[in-house]
């Protein structure tokens, strides 16, 4: 196996970074104008020390008041050029960067939301959110400030050295022998301080995590009488952060002393050398200013380089997401006749293993049939593979082996978005968005009228509690619907499914976490919803599936029994009969 070379890795990073600039292409005119203003302000900065030096020299000459006034006007003009150039450069770069990064955010989000479930199995939501927010914010700083500063510093270094050499080559060589060395040492000190600062920030973040976890789990903390344990954890984190801060302070003190002794000492040496070789005071003043400009620019370049490296890392992370293959989705504006589902489902020797778990068969050569408008229940112990069947029906995953048919056609015959648009699922753990009840119900049909939403709510037995709320349909449900009870959330989810009017309905433990009254209301709503459509029901409470047309009993990824409730309870030593006896005798 060949190992990629360092050079090829750098080329790959550079190529990925160049991909980023395609988002800036529509704004090249704006960027070019910004570059011109950047050049204007940089040249004005470069001319400033030379004009100041001429002003000092003019002050020592007799009868030069008019020259002093002219030079003063030149300085005023340079300051104006700097201010105007800086204003328009910053404004134009920000305009181009904000537009480009908005497009990049949209591109990353649009791609992310179209990625298959395989991708999300190994990624944390917080990490992905960070990619869209933090990483792109880092690029924002690069586009608006860092790149412009990089170009400006290069212009100042090259232009400043040119001015110095035109003034005195000997003194320039002397300056280059000492000043850059001092600057580089100062930068190394600064990097050490940054490392300590980073460690201190990480330690403070750890202490914040302790606080967050403790307060979120305050009930458990108190129930286990672990208040003093948490105090100890927090004390250790904050003490460590303090120790790191003290070490960082020592480095900062050393850097401050070095700057006073080293950098200013180097400038004193340059002035001393200039006086020895007999340089005019005005020229010497200009020379020292250019030396300061060059020194600060060299120091600034290392910071800019570090910032650019962070941006390259952020770019790699973003394009790693964009390089992931997306699902073949498309907007559903209408469904062609040949893609309209009738409701027949067939599994033929279907096997499945989750990605990354190739040694574990979740389903093994499973075959069964569901006729249109049938109510089919999937029953079995936890981990038997029932929810996996739901995921395969929705094509969240494709089978590892075998085939799935809808109306005697392979599932991949149907466009993915079209297939899913004709199904609806009501899960046990209902997810509601943080908006209004109306918005959550209308999620099943975006163009639904208020009358249709109310009709769906009534059919789902949700209207009776919605109309009692002060704001009715406009009630905000809160994050994940936490302002509503479990039964209310379930009925809102059912209303959403009613509004979608699916051909195939999937109920995944839809009543298992409810109290008796809520279960009665939800079950009644589900019975209405199942009328006239194919229904796949996963249930642990077997009393809710007695009227199913067919019950499929699954254990360890295989079908062990199949039949009606009456047939299965009369099967000696059957798994279904055993499950029923355990539930109904409790």
Buried (B, 14 or more C-beta within 10 A) or exposed (E): EEEEEEEEEEEEBEEBBEEBEEBBEEBEEBBEBBBBBBBBBBBBBBBBBBBBBBBBBBBEEEEBEEBBEBBEEBBEEBEEBBEBBBEBBBBBBBBBBBBBBEBBBEBBBEBBEBBBBBBEEEBEEEEBEBBBEEBBEBBBBBBBBBBBBBBBBBBBBEBBBEBBEEBBEEBBEBBBEBBBEBBEBBBEBBEBBBEBBEBBEEBBEBBEEBEEBBEEBEEEBEEEEBEEEBEEBBEBBBEBBEEBBEBBEEBBEEBEEBBEEBBEBBBEBBBEBBEEEEBBBBBBBBBBBBBBBBBBBBBBBBBBEBBBEBBBEBBBBBBEBBEBEBBEEEEBEEBEEEBEBEBBBBBBEBBBBBEEEEEEBBBBBBEBBBBBBBBBBBBBBEEBBBBBBBBBBBBBBEBBEBBBBBBEBEBEEBBBBBBBBBBBBBBBEBEBEBBBBBBBBBBBBEEBEEEBBBBBBBBBBBBEBBEEBEEBBEBEBEEBBEBBBBBBBBBBBBBBBBBBBBBBBBBBBBBBBBEEEBBBBBBEBBEBBBEEBBBBBBBBEBEBBEEBEBBBBBBBBBBBBBBBBEBBBEBEEBBBBEBBEEEEEE
